[in-house]
Amino acid sequence: MLGLIRPTSGTIELGVNKSEIRVVPDFPILPKHLNVDQWYDTLEDLYGPVKRNIDLQTIMRLNGRWKLKDLSAGQTRLAALMPIFFGRPQLIIMDEPTNFLDVVIRERILNLIKEQLVQTKSKVIIASHRTDEIELFASEIILQSRGKIVGNVSLKHDASLGYHVRVNDFDTFEKVLKKHNMPFEQTTTLMGKTLKINDLGRLWGPLNDFTAKGGILFNLSAIGTLQSHIGDLSS
Amino acid sequence: MSSESLTLNDILKAVEKKFVHYEKKLGIRTEKKAAENLMFHTNAHMSMILLPLYFGLIAYLFRGNAINVDLGQFSLRLTTFQENNLFTYALFFKIGILVILTYYVTYHWTEIKRDNTYGYWLASGVDRMKFFIYVILGLLSNLIFSMIFGLIIVNSYNSQIFTLGEFVIVIALIISNMIFLTGLAFFVSESINHPEASGFIFALISAISISNTNYDSISNKLFLSELHYNSADTMLILIFSNIIGITLILLSYFLHRRKDINL
């Protein structure tokens, strides 16, 4: 797409001028001799000014005098994300865009990118290992494994596929659920042991009994379509 | 009533603005920025471009030989002496060019592809063809202007030993020589993907060829073409150097275009 690698066969027609494409690679090699201000000026010169009324450097907490070669991994990632906000991009290609960012700035940057996409109506190609990032930008998701399409997920009608419940005392909670004839399934997630239930409407009674016995509810979360597909693939 | 005076800074800014305007009109602004950041980004790089001029002038000014006035045919000896002075300038200028080409083209040009910096700029909208042409023309024009500038100084200082006709032929021969050397450097660089190896091979070929003192050999005619300014095959050397140089540049571009660049 970027003309970096010769195609073995076929063509890709993007219908977008090359100057309207912004790329944020996994390991961006920025011109290290420049400082943040000079990098900002270079981008302005290449793509035109930032169209929105935002102060990028303040939001990204990047001092103009800092040399790009001295930036930390997170700051380098922010500097690499800067081109997205200049001019009117029509296609944005991002590879792991929020790697190395701390949670606070990550949230802020994702919101900024989302707003930028809405305003410029640009298309996005994103490669990410974070499902929340993908869900933020996409309504249709294609899952690939070793170059083959292994799943097609639509997030337009996100029918709930059940809920994950995490509590402090699983034995007591399971007894309470059995007492209420509530079906459940034991699963293991990254967070540890969880119980999967399907009927949220019937959960409140057992939950009330459980908390009355001194139990604590840690987490209750809906299982998304994408999450479910990925779960199916891994199992 | 206040009067606004035009400062040098204002004039420079206006000139720069005009340049930017024409660069945008020609569609080479991105390529220029890329070249500035990839090829000529430090003050050391900028001043390195003038290395051949420094080499040539220093060699000319500090040439240790003196004319022997005890013997007859003084006029002929003086002419030969002055001619040798000029060719000393040209030779050392060329050694400077070879140093620059070894560094910029055979080493650095390959290195930017290896360390992915070129890939980043290509992904940022740089056109390969325009960038290739911009770098070659930028490099050649810098070298040609500094060579002509130096040669004019040396020729004036040297009692204008060459007539205008001879002077033009010498300049044309050196320019064709530069085109040949630039073509060779790019070809070696594009053929061998290892920066250190391509730099070494180009330096080795150049060093062997430039030290060849056999006046009738092809390498002498190609690498030290200015020495043949008044020989019977001057035009042949001129045309041949240009054709080989341009062919090598075109071949390098063809190889460059086919190359996969990492990001």
Contacts between the chains, C-beta under 8 A, distances in Angstrom:
chain1	res1	chain2	res2	distance
A	2	B	122	6.6
A	2	B	123	4.9
A	2	B	263	7.4
A	3	B	122	6.8
A	3	B	128	7.1
A	4	B	119	5.9
A	4	B	122	5.7
A	4	B	123	6.7
A	4	B	260	6.8
A	4	B	261	4.7
A	4	B	262	7.3
A	4	B	263	5.8
A	5	B	260	4.6
A	5	B	261	7.4
A	6	B	258	6.4
A	6	B	260	6.1
A	18	B	125	5.0
A	18	B	127	7.4
A	19	B	30	6.9
A	19	B	125	4.5
A	21	B	123	7.8
A	21	B	125	6.8
A	22	B	124	8.0
A	23	B	123	4.1
A	23	B	124	6.7
A	23	B	263	7.4
A	25	B	120	6.9
A	25	B	123	6.8
A	25	B	263	5.0
A	27	B	116	7.5
A	28	B	120	6.4
A	29	B	115	6.7
A	29	B	116	4.8
A	29	B	117	4.7
A	29	B	119	7.4
A	29	B	120	4.7
A	30	B	120	7.3
A	31	B	37	4.3
A	31	B	38	7.9
A	31	B	41	6.8
A	31	B	117	7.6
A	33	B	37	7.8
A	33	B	41	5.2
A	33	B	42	6.3
A	34	B	37	7.4
A	42	B	33	6.1
A	42	B	37	7.5
A	45	B	20	7.9
A	45	B	29	7.1
A	45	B	33	6.4
A	46	B	29	7.2
A	46	B	30	5.7
A	46	B	33	6.0
A	46	B	124	7.0
A	46	B	125	7.0
A	83	B	124	7.0
